[in-house]
Each structure stands twice: as C-alpha cells, then as structure tokens.
Amino acid sequence: MTDSASEKCKCAGGKMQDGQCAMPEVTFTHFIMSLNTSALFHLGELADPSTGQTKQDLILAMHTIDTLDLLQHKTKGNLTDDEELMLGKFLHDLKMRYVAAST
C-alpha cells in the first residue's frame, strides 16, 4: 500500500494533496515560464515527453513569442523588477533562437 501524500503526481509541477493532483499556484512567473517552455517546444528545442521526438512548428513558436511580447507591452510598469528582467531575457533568447531556426 502506498502513501498518497508521497505519490508522484503525473501533472507537470503538481503535488498530491488529499489523494488528488493539486497544481501549483498560478503566478505571473509560472505563466511566463510555461509560455517560454511552449515556445522552446515549438522551436524544436525540447522533446515531446511522450515520444522523445522533437518537432519544429515555427508558426506556433512565433505565435507564442508574440504572446510574450504582447504581455511585455501590456504589463509595462506593473511588474516587479525580477518579473520584468525574466520576461525580457526570455523574449530576447526566444527571438534569437527563432532567427537561428528559421534560417
């Protein structure tokens, strides 16, 4: 018999709580990190966990990058210094990776 509190939750970043998978708190940082991971996946930088294969979809990658860019503009002046720095670094990195992938 296993202790449900010690069982590993199958959802990303979640933890078992009262026998159910409880997702982590939604924060701006977690949201931006999720979009960054999505863009990296679509750029073919991360493998599909179920198949181990990588696949590029530059249209979806650019859509996710554009979403992050929109968030940067719409949240200007409303982010902590750390959030602003993280978002800027992610955007710069993703744009450089996109250029490299599309040439």
C-alpha positions as CSV (number, residue, x, y, z in Angstrom):
1,M,0.0,0.0,0.0
2,T,1.4,3.4,-1.0
3,D,1.1,6.7,0.9
4,S,-0.9,9.0,-1.4
5,A,1.0,12.1,0.0
6,S,4.3,10.6,-1.2
7,E,3.0,9.5,-4.6
8,K,4.3,11.5,-7.5
9,C,1.6,13.5,-9.4
10,K,1.5,13.0,-13.1
11,C,0.6,16.6,-13.9
12,A,3.5,19.0,-14.5
13,G,4.6,20.6,-11.3
14,G,1.7,19.3,-9.4
15,K,1.7,17.6,-6.0
16,M,-0.6,15.1,-4.4
17,Q,-2.9,16.6,-1.9
18,D,-5.8,14.7,-0.3
19,G,-5.3,11.9,-2.8
20,Q,-5.7,14.3,-5.8
21,C,-3.2,16.1,-8.0
22,A,-3.1,19.7,-7.0
23,M,-1.5,22.1,-9.5
24,P,0.9,24.7,-8.2
25,E,-0.3,28.3,-7.6
26,V,-0.8,30.3,-10.7
27,T,1.7,33.2,-10.7
28,F,2.9,35.6,-13.4
29,T,6.3,33.9,-13.2
30,H,4.9,30.4,-13.6
31,F,2.7,31.6,-16.5
32,I,5.7,33.2,-18.3
33,M,7.8,30.1,-17.7
34,S,5.1,28.0,-19.2
35,L,4.9,30.1,-22.3
36,N,8.7,30.1,-22.6
37,T,8.7,26.2,-22.4
38,S,5.9,26.1,-25.0
39,A,7.9,28.3,-27.4
40,L,11.1,26.2,-26.9
41,F,9.0,23.1,-27.6
42,H,7.7,24.6,-30.9
43,L,11.2,25.7,-31.9
44,G,12.2,22.0,-31.6
45,E,14.5,22.7,-28.6
46,L,12.6,20.3,-26.3
47,A,11.4,16.8,-27.0
48,D,7.9,15.6,-26.6
49,P,7.9,13.8,-23.3
50,S,5.6,11.0,-24.6
51,T,7.6,10.2,-27.7
52,G,11.1,11.6,-27.1
53,Q,11.0,13.2,-30.5
54,T,11.5,16.9,-31.4
55,K,9.4,18.7,-34.0
56,Q,9.5,22.3,-35.2
57,D,6.5,24.4,-35.7
58,L,7.7,27.9,-36.4
59,I,4.2,29.3,-36.8
60,L,3.3,28.2,-33.3
61,A,6.7,29.3,-32.0
62,M,6.2,32.8,-33.3
63,H,2.6,32.9,-32.0
64,T,3.9,32.2,-28.5
65,I,6.7,34.7,-28.8
66,D,4.2,37.3,-30.0
67,T,2.1,36.5,-27.0
68,L,5.0,37.1,-24.6
69,D,5.8,40.3,-26.5
70,L,2.2,41.4,-26.0
71,L,2.3,40.6,-22.3
72,Q,5.6,42.6,-22.0
73,H,4.0,45.7,-23.6
74,K,0.6,45.4,-21.7
75,T,2.2,44.9,-18.3
76,K,4.9,47.6,-18.6
77,G,5.2,49.4,-15.3
78,N,3.2,46.8,-13.5
79,L,5.8,44.1,-13.0
80,T,8.4,43.6,-10.3
81,D,12.0,44.1,-11.4
82,D,12.6,40.4,-11.4
83,E,9.5,39.7,-13.5
84,E,10.4,42.4,-16.0
85,L,14.0,41.1,-16.2
86,M,12.9,37.5,-16.6
87,L,10.4,38.3,-19.4
88,G,12.9,40.4,-21.2
89,K,15.6,37.7,-21.1
90,F,13.1,35.0,-22.2
91,L,12.0,37.2,-25.1
92,H,15.5,38.0,-26.3
93,D,16.5,34.4,-26.1
94,L,13.5,33.1,-27.9
95,K,13.8,35.7,-30.7
96,M,17.4,34.7,-31.2
97,R,16.5,31.0,-31.3
98,Y,13.7,31.7,-33.7
99,V,16.0,33.6,-36.1
100,A,18.5,30.7,-35.9
101,A,15.8,28.1,-36.5
102,S,14.3,30.0,-39.5
103,T,17.5,30.5,-41.4
